[in-house]
Amino acid sequence: MMVGAILGLLTYFALTDVWDTEEPVRTITWLLTGDLVVALALATIIARRAVLLWIGRRKGLAGAKLHARMVVMFALIAVLPAIVVSIFSVVFLNYGLNSWFSDRIKDAVESSLNVAHSYLLESQQRIGDDTSAIASELQFNGLADIGNAPYFQAILDRQLNLRGLSEGIVIDRRLKVVARSSFSLTMEFSLNIPDDAFEKADAGQTAIMLMPTGDRVRALVLLDPLAGFYLYTGRLIDDRVLTAVRGNEDAVRLYRYLERDRSTLQITIGLIYAVLALLMLLGAVWYAIVSASKLVKPLSRLASAAQKVGDGDLSARVKVGARNDEIAVLSRTFNVMVSQLQSQQAALIAANRDLNDRSRLTGLILSGVSAGVIGVTETGIVDFANRSAALLLGQELDQGIGRPIEQLVPEMAELLAQAQSRATGTADGQISLSRNGSTSTFHVRVVSERSEGDHMRFVITFDDVTELLSAQRKAAWSDIARRIAHEIKNPLTPIQLSAERLKRRYLKQISEDPDTFTVCTDTIIRQVGDIGRMVDEFSAFARMPAPVLNTESPVALAKELLFLQQSAHPAISYTLDIPEVPVTIQCDSSQFNRALTNLLQNAADAIEGRLDEGRSRQSEELLTPGHIHLWIRREDEALLLSVADNGKGLPKEGRERLTEPYVTTRSKGTGLGLAIVKKIMEDHGGRLSMTDRPGGGAIVTLTFPLDAARQSGDPTPSGTAPGLQIASR
């Protein structure tokens, strides 16, 4: 409301020229726009208040009808005077405009303009006559003495003074001054005489010229036709007369403009007044609504508080006003009554709070344990689940409260049925759950209790033992690997040496079928070598040495390994993506190389497996060229090395066991590659993760923690393996 009053006052000042601005039209336009915005805001507020009144009256709220009647009464008191004033103002404006633009006023304005123009024309005619008279006098008396400059100047000054002219000179057609009066210096510096003036003078007429400045009139006549002399005179126009003429012209021009745009003026003024009147009208209505609301508000607050108490909210209170009237007394009495009711309710709540403390404590204890706990009724309906259960199962069990256990975790239904069928009401066992392509093993135990009314309740506790079982299997395989390496490796060396000695000693003595002898001995030597390498793998897995951590550049190590892999597999394209900022990690370089070599070799084997399958099926889709991409990047608190290939990809089921010893999807694999990689990452405090590659294939990522990965000021090694495509991020 204050903004509207200020804008309306500024608009009035701008229209009455009290506020003088450089761009009045633009200023008024902006002010009127602001007035309209404020008017629309007030109209919106009023409409909102009216809608709220209508809604309150439809709902039958206490005091709504009285509020509506008072608003209407105050609004009429504010609106009616404004309407009367508006009608009177419009009539007065039209009457005033009709008086201003009557025929009598128009004739008077046009007559004043004609008088001013007649005066200027008379001045021009008089200077022409005076100039012609001076030329005649000079031709008769003084033209022969034009060579005597002082004498001729005196004659010219006398003639000019006699006729009230201020300046005069004699010139030729080339504008050369032949003779001059005493005060003709200004004329000599403004000899801009047009050619048509000379032509008119040659024709025996007087050329009259009004100077561009408008403050003087000049005349040109032919003085001596034989010599080509011209008399050029001038007369100043009185400043007061000139100012009066120009003012008259401006006034007439403004009058004509206003008369021409009379309808536009009426519309503009009407719109301006309408905007201001609308602004004041809406302001008055808004003030009327506010005033009525202040009168009815105490009763509405009391009625609203009573309704809240009726709905059960005993914290509701009535705000007591500063005035000590009957409504204030009623409000205080109401507050005392509600306070007493609230005290009685608090006593009842305190009595029930003790009953709930035990159940809340039990829930708090269960929410803090790492094992999952699910409560089930005797009919198999889930009625409780702690947070650990939801995390272990990977689903929101809060939304499953009230549903059968068979729908939430069907794998546990069999153990629950066993507990229900046994007299002890218990069951114990292991189950496997598959979620999002990953299989986990849980140890589950079901116990029961009998509640009041001889109702049976069951509590299912379970924990994830996948890692425990995996660690047990790894320990067992490590022991087996040590025994295999010890028992098998000892006889391999004498077997190989014996085969080589037989080949060297008896190859030349064998005359019948020496090729078969050579093939057999070579086969023995080759197979012994293969067994030796396999035993080395067993030994490496069983006796993995502790890593010796040094500061290494993963980019440099990766480039060397990619060069070796590309040399071994020229049909596969390799690309490397490295970070823009050089990084180093704390690692054992030999174990790092071994882990990354195993990943690159597995990727190459997966591509070869896909190509073999494509050749057997004669499938063009499976025969696409192999590609392996290695990228190194820093994300949040870790350094990541990822190997992506477009090979056969990961199996749909059981992929979590690929990192266990002797688990492989290849016919010729030992199943130790990923197990060794995982062991190396665990020793380095990192982790190994496997995901599907979009479009086919797999992505295997090695993650080093932040304390092992840091930015380095040393530049990235400049050596690049031939044929590698390297990009920086």
TACOR-V48940 format. One line per field, one symbol per residue. burial: 1 if it has 24 or more other C-alpha atoms within 12 Angstrom, else 0. Layout:
BEGIN
burial = ???
END
This chain:
BEGIN
burial = 100110111111011000000000000100110111011001100100110010000000111111110111011001100100010000000000000010000000100010010001001101111111111001100110010000011011101100101111111110101111110100110010100011001100011111000001111111110000111111111000000010010001001000100000010011011111111111111111110110011111111111000000010111100000001000100110010000000000000000000000000001000011111111011111111111011000100000011001101110111011000011111111100001111111111100000001111111110100010001001100110110011001001100110010000000000000110011011001001101111111111100000001111111111110110000011111111001111111101111111111111111111110000000000101011111111100011111111111110000111111111110000111111111111111111111110001111111111001111000010000100101000
END
